[in-house]
């Protein structure tokens, strides 16, 4: 089943805030159920279309809500195509002009061109300065697990895959929203695997203190994974590309795990991913002549959804 993602949000005016001070005329950000607003929800940064000064290390930078949303979205997904980021008018962004160019000139984001498949794409990441700005302006009123923010590229060979994560998130999040659910937070596999590595280090330390056999260790791993709703297949914990934490209309907290599948997923690896139960989004990147008879990559907003 093929679906198009409409990248245009329903724009709404919200209060102008800087470090938590608001005008009181517009809606607060916390009232928004737009899945694009999730990542900036717990930040004390400007709202509305009027730019407000924000403290950044030893200087001040003027930001408005759409620019804050860009920064938080980039930080949450580590790398995002420039055209997937919308300005205050709901238009796709360009690293060479408009708001995204301003953020580059302020040293908060970095944008570079990559050839993904056969398509030249501008990918945007946070700089360390941009990530620090978000961290410095987290709201003291926020409760629950924090949204993680990342800076820079760590796996250049996986950019074609990782650049699709935000689109896949929007596909799932908008479906959840239509069902009345509210997205609370997103975790990437980086965060989940980091927690798993910490658990394994602690398990190894315990193993040195006491005699533990392989069955004990496997049982401990299975219990750790079960507490986090992660599947274990053939003794291996499987991690989704994106985990969406959301709240149902009845108040129940749930997660949806999302996997972006490329043509490189084949054989036993593909079979294992298919058995995880993750929501899978297949994207043809146009690599290796798979881009169609025209020789161009297909519209990257097109996903095929498989609900396992």
ChimeraX attribute file (.defattr): number of C-alpha atoms within 10 A of each C-alpha:
attribute: neighborCount
match mode: 1-to-1
recipient: residues
	/A:1	6
	/A:2	9
	/A:3	11
	/A:4	12
	/A:5	15
	/A:6	9
	/A:7	17
	/A:8	14
	/A:9	13
	/A:10	8
	/A:11	11
	/A:12	13
	/A:13	15
	/A:14	22
	/A:15	20
	/A:16	25
	/A:17	25
	/A:18	21
	/A:19	16
	/A:20	15
	/A:21	13
	/A:22	17
	/A:23	12
	/A:24	11
	/A:25	10
	/A:26	14
	/A:27	17
	/A:28	18
	/A:29	24
	/A:30	12
	/A:31	10
	/A:32	15
	/A:33	17
	/A:34	18
	/A:35	20
	/A:36	22
	/A:37	21
	/A:38	22
	/A:39	26
	/A:40	25
	/A:41	23
	/A:42	20
	/A:43	24
	/A:44	22
	/A:45	27
	/A:46	30
	/A:47	30
	/A:48	22
	/A:49	18
	/A:50	14
	/A:51	18
	/A:52	19
	/A:53	16
	/A:54	20
	/A:55	15
	/A:56	17
	/A:57	11
	/A:58	5
	/A:59	8
	/A:60	11
	/A:61	14
	/A:62	17
	/A:63	22
	/A:64	22
	/A:65	26
	/A:66	26
	/A:67	23
	/A:68	21
	/A:69	25
	/A:70	28
	/A:71	27
	/A:72	27
	/A:73	23
	/A:74	28
	/A:75	26
	/A:76	26
	/A:77	25
	/A:78	24
	/A:79	26
	/A:80	26
	/A:81	24
	/A:82	23
	/A:83	17
	/A:84	21
	/A:85	26
	/A:86	22
	/A:87	20
	/A:88	18
	/A:89	12
	/A:90	14
	/A:91	14
	/A:92	15
	/A:93	20
	/A:94	20
	/A:95	22
	/A:96	13
	/A:97	10
	/A:98	11
	/A:99	21
	/A:100	26
	/A:101	17
	/A:102	17
	/A:103	22
	/A:104	19
	/A:105	11
	/A:106	13
	/A:107	14
	/A:108	22
	/A:109	26
	/A:110	22
	/A:111	22
	/A:112	12
	/A:113	13
	/A:114	15
	/A:115	11
	/A:116	17
	/A:117	18
	/A:118	18
	/A:119	16
	/A:120	10
	/A:121	18
	/A:122	19
	/A:123	22
	/A:124	31
	/A:125	27
	/A:126	31
	/A:127	21
	/A:128	15
	/A:129	16
	/A:130	26
	/A:131	23
	/A:132	17
	/A:133	18
	/A:134	20
	/A:135	14
	/A:136	14
	/A:137	18
	/A:138	18
	/A:139	15
	/A:140	10
	/A:141	9
	/A:142	12
	/A:143	8
	/A:144	7
	/A:145	8
	/A:146	14
	/A:147	19
	/A:148	19
	/A:149	22
	/A:150	21
	/A:151	23
	/A:152	17
	/A:153	17
	/A:154	11
	/A:155	8
	/A:156	9
	/A:157	9
	/A:158	10
	/A:159	17
	/A:160	18
	/A:161	16
	/A:162	19
	/A:163	20
	/A:164	24
	/A:165	22
	/A:166	21
	/A:167	21
	/A:168	25
	/A:169	25
	/A:170	17
	/A:171	22
	/A:172	19
	/A:173	22
	/A:174	19
	/A:175	12
	/A:176	19
	/A:177	18
	/A:178	9
	/A:179	11
	/A:180	14
	/A:181	21
	/A:182	23
	/A:183	25
	/A:184	21
	/A:185	21
	/A:186	22
	/A:187	20
	/A:188	21
	/A:189	15
	/A:190	15
	/A:191	14
	/A:192	18
	/A:193	15
	/A:194	11
	/A:195	11
	/A:196	17
	/A:197	12
	/A:198	11
	/A:199	15
	/A:200	16
	/A:201	11
	/A:202	11
	/A:203	16
	/A:204	14
	/A:205	11
	/A:206	12
	/A:207	14
	/A:208	9
	/A:209	9
	/A:210	9
	/A:211	8
	/A:212	13
	/A:213	9
	/A:214	8
	/A:215	9
	/A:216	12
	/A:217	15
	/A:218	14
	/A:219	12
	/A:220	15
	/A:221	19
	/A:222	18
	/A:223	14
	/A:224	16
	/A:225	18
	/A:226	13
	/A:227	8
	/A:228	10
	/A:229	14
	/A:230	20
	/A:231	19
	/A:232	18
	/A:233	13
	/A:234	7
	/A:235	11
	/A:236	12
	/A:237	17
	/A:238	18
	/A:239	24
	/A:240	25
	/A:241	22
	/A:242	25
	/A:243	21
	/A:244	21
	/A:245	17
	/A:246	21
	/A:247	19
	/A:248	15
	/A:249	12
	/A:250	8
	/A:251	10
	/A:252	9
	/A:253	14
	/A:254	14
	/A:255	16
	/A:256	19
	/A:257	23
	/A:258	24
	/A:259	24
	/A:260	23
	/A:261	22
	/A:262	18
	/A:263	14
	/A:264	12
	/A:265	14
	/A:266	12
	/A:267	8
	/A:268	9
	/A:269	10
	/A:270	14
	/A:271	11
	/A:272	16
	/A:273	20
	/A:274	17
	/A:275	11
	/A:276	20
	/A:277	18
	/A:278	24
	/A:279	19
	/A:280	24
	/A:281	23
	/A:282	18
	/A:283	22
	/A:284	20
	/A:285	24
	/A:286	20
	/A:287	16
	/A:288	9
	/A:289	13
	/A:290	16
	/A:291	18
	/A:292	11
	/A:293	8
	/A:294	7
	/A:295	11
	/A:296	15
	/A:297	19
	/A:298	17
	/A:299	12
	/A:300	15
	/A:301	16
	/A:302	17
	/A:303	23
	/A:304	15
	/A:305	19
	/A:306	14
	/A:307	11
	/A:308	11
